[in-house]
């Protein structure tokens, strides 16, 4: 299985349970919105479901040891799971020298940006008040948490990953602003509204 297909399959392994969790929590979310006198349109719920799937898939890629993605990708091919008995938790490394990984594959650099773009895009379209400052702050907090967690699973805290991930969130935010400007009616349909105006 090719590298990209392997990543996509691994993301699917996280996206499916995340989607199931979304539907399990949907009645609770609806009751909460009803208590607030708000209604969430079907279009918004569909985008929210996709956002949950994205988060589940991104969690598999970012919060698991490096051996997990190839192991997941090998399952459809009949390959054994973690044949080498590699541990889940092991000490990671730290790379604080900026731009060191920029000499690596453009594939890795682009993946670090693209993987975080849906977060900025979805958050800016789904939640009001998600301006550029909040996009940068949220992106920084999320990627800092991921990079710190990776120190426990044999991966690396990499300053370049931190910068590229934040760039991805901000790029997603800019894409959301473009969607709002070019397709204001469609973007407006992703907001919650008072129950009276939705009936």
C-alpha positions as CSV (number, residue, x, y, z in Angstrom):
1,X,0.0,0.0,0.0
2,X,1.4,3.4,-1.0
3,X,2.5,5.9,1.6
4,X,-0.5,8.2,1.0
5,X,-3.0,5.3,0.9
6,X,-1.5,4.1,4.2
7,X,-2.0,7.4,5.8
8,X,-5.5,7.6,4.5
9,X,-6.4,4.1,5.7
10,X,-4.9,4.9,9.2
11,X,-7.0,8.1,9.3
12,X,-10.1,6.1,8.4
13,X,-9.3,3.8,11.4
14,X,-9.6,6.9,13.6
15,X,-12.4,8.6,11.6
16,X,-14.9,5.7,11.9
17,X,-14.9,5.5,15.7
18,X,-15.0,9.3,15.9
19,X,-18.1,9.4,13.7
20,X,-19.7,6.7,15.9
21,X,-19.0,8.9,19.0
22,X,-20.4,11.9,17.2
23,X,-23.7,10.1,16.7
24,X,-23.7,8.8,20.3
25,X,-23.4,12.3,21.6
26,X,-25.7,13.9,19.1
27,X,-28.9,13.6,21.3
28,X,-27.0,15.3,24.2
29,X,-25.8,18.1,21.9
30,X,-29.3,18.6,20.6
31,X,-30.8,18.8,24.1
32,X,-28.2,21.3,25.1
33,X,-29.0,23.5,22.1
34,X,-32.7,23.3,22.8
35,X,-32.2,24.5,26.3
36,X,-30.4,27.5,24.9
37,X,-33.2,28.1,22.4
38,X,-31.0,27.3,19.4
39,X,-31.2,25.1,16.4
40,X,-28.4,23.6,14.4
41,X,-29.2,23.0,10.7
42,X,-28.5,19.7,8.9
43,X,-25.7,21.3,6.9
44,X,-23.9,22.4,10.0
45,X,-24.3,18.9,11.6
46,X,-22.9,17.3,8.4
47,X,-19.8,19.6,8.5
48,X,-19.5,18.9,12.3
49,X,-19.6,15.2,11.6
50,X,-16.8,15.6,9.0
51,X,-14.9,17.7,11.6
52,X,-15.2,14.9,14.2
53,X,-14.0,12.4,11.6
54,X,-11.0,14.6,10.7
55,X,-10.1,14.9,14.4
56,X,-10.3,11.1,14.9
57,X,-8.1,10.5,11.9
58,X,-5.6,13.2,12.8
59,X,-5.4,11.7,16.3
60,X,-4.3,8.4,14.9
61,X,-1.6,10.1,12.8
62,X,-0.3,12.5,15.5
63,X,-0.9,10.7,18.8
64,X,0.4,7.2,18.1
65,X,4.0,5.9,17.7
66,X,5.5,5.8,14.2
67,X,5.0,2.1,13.9
68,X,1.2,2.3,14.3
69,X,0.4,3.8,10.8
70,X,2.4,1.2,8.8
71,X,0.9,-1.5,11.0
72,X,-2.7,-0.3,10.3
73,X,-1.9,0.0,6.6
74,X,-0.7,-3.6,6.6
75,X,-3.8,-5.0,8.1
76,X,-5.8,-5.1,4.8
77,X,-2.8,-6.9,3.2
78,X,-2.9,-9.6,5.9
79,X,0.3,-8.4,7.6
80,X,0.5,-9.2,11.4
81,X,0.0,-6.4,13.9
82,X,3.2,-5.1,15.5
83,X,5.2,-8.2,14.7
84,X,8.3,-6.8,16.3
85,X,6.6,-6.2,19.6
86,X,7.4,-2.5,19.6
87,X,6.2,-0.6,22.7
88,X,3.6,2.1,22.6
89,X,5.4,4.3,25.2
90,X,9.1,5.1,24.8
91,X,11.3,8.2,25.2
92,X,11.2,10.7,22.4
93,X,13.7,13.3,21.2
94,X,13.7,17.1,21.0
95,X,14.7,19.2,18.0
96,X,14.6,22.9,18.8
97,X,16.8,24.0,15.8
98,X,14.4,25.8,13.4
99,X,14.3,25.0,9.7
100,X,16.3,21.8,10.1
101,X,13.6,19.5,8.7
102,X,12.9,21.9,5.8
103,X,15.7,20.1,4.0
104,X,13.7,16.9,4.2
105,X,11.0,15.7,1.8
106,X,8.6,18.3,0.5
107,X,6.0,15.6,1.1
108,X,6.5,15.7,4.9
109,X,6.5,19.5,4.9
110,X,3.3,19.7,2.9
111,X,1.6,17.0,5.0
112,X,2.4,18.9,8.2
113,X,0.6,22.0,6.8
114,X,-2.3,20.2,5.0
115,X,-3.1,18.0,8.0
116,X,-3.9,21.0,10.1
117,X,-5.8,23.1,7.6
118,X,-9.2,21.4,8.2
119,X,-9.0,22.4,11.8
120,X,-8.7,26.1,11.0
121,X,-11.3,25.8,8.2
122,X,-13.9,24.0,10.1
123,X,-13.5,25.9,13.3
124,X,-13.8,29.3,11.6
125,X,-16.9,28.2,9.6
126,X,-18.7,26.5,12.6
127,X,-18.0,28.8,15.5
128,X,-18.6,32.6,15.6
129,X,-15.8,34.7,16.9
130,X,-13.0,32.4,15.6
131,X,-10.8,35.3,14.4
132,X,-7.2,35.1,13.3
133,X,-5.8,35.6,16.9
134,X,-7.9,32.7,18.1
135,X,-6.8,30.6,15.1
136,X,-3.1,31.2,15.9
137,X,-3.6,30.6,19.7
138,X,-5.7,27.5,19.2
139,X,-3.4,26.1,16.6
140,X,-0.4,26.7,18.8
141,X,-2.0,25.1,21.9
142,X,-3.1,22.0,20.0
143,X,0.1,21.4,18.2
144,X,2.1,22.1,21.3
145,X,0.1,19.5,23.2
146,X,0.6,17.0,20.3
147,X,4.4,17.7,20.1
148,X,4.7,17.3,23.9
149,X,2.7,14.0,23.9
150,X,5.0,12.7,21.2
151,X,7.9,12.8,23.6
152,X,6.2,9.9,25.5
153,X,5.7,7.7,22.4
154,X,9.1,7.6,20.9
155,X,8.6,10.5,18.5
156,X,10.1,14.0,18.5
157,X,9.2,17.4,19.8
158,X,10.1,19.3,16.7
159,X,10.0,23.1,16.4
160,X,9.5,22.8,12.7
161,X,6.4,20.7,13.1
162,X,5.1,23.2,15.5
163,X,5.5,26.1,13.0
164,X,4.1,24.1,10.1
165,X,1.1,22.9,12.0
166,X,0.3,26.5,13.2
167,X,0.7,27.6,9.6
168,X,-1.8,24.9,8.5
169,X,-4.4,26.1,11.0
170,X,-4.0,29.7,10.0
171,X,-4.1,28.6,6.3
172,X,-7.4,26.9,7.0
173,X,-8.7,30.0,8.7
174,X,-7.8,32.1,5.6
175,X,-9.6,29.5,3.4
176,X,-12.7,29.9,5.7
177,X,-12.6,33.6,5.3
178,X,-12.5,33.2,1.5
179,X,-15.5,30.8,1.6
180,X,-17.4,33.3,3.7
181,X,-16.7,36.1,1.2
182,X,-17.3,34.1,-1.9
183,X,-20.2,32.0,-0.7
184,X,-21.8,34.0,2.1
185,X,-25.2,32.3,1.9
186,X,-23.7,28.8,2.1
187,X,-21.3,29.8,5.0
188,X,-24.3,31.5,6.8
189,X,-26.1,28.1,6.7
190,X,-23.5,26.7,9.0
191,X,-24.4,28.8,12.0
192,X,-26.8,28.0,14.8
193,X,-29.9,30.1,14.9
194,X,-32.7,30.8,17.4
195,X,-35.4,28.1,17.2
196,X,-38.1,30.7,16.3
197,X,-36.2,31.8,13.2
198,X,-35.6,28.2,12.0
199,X,-39.2,27.1,12.1
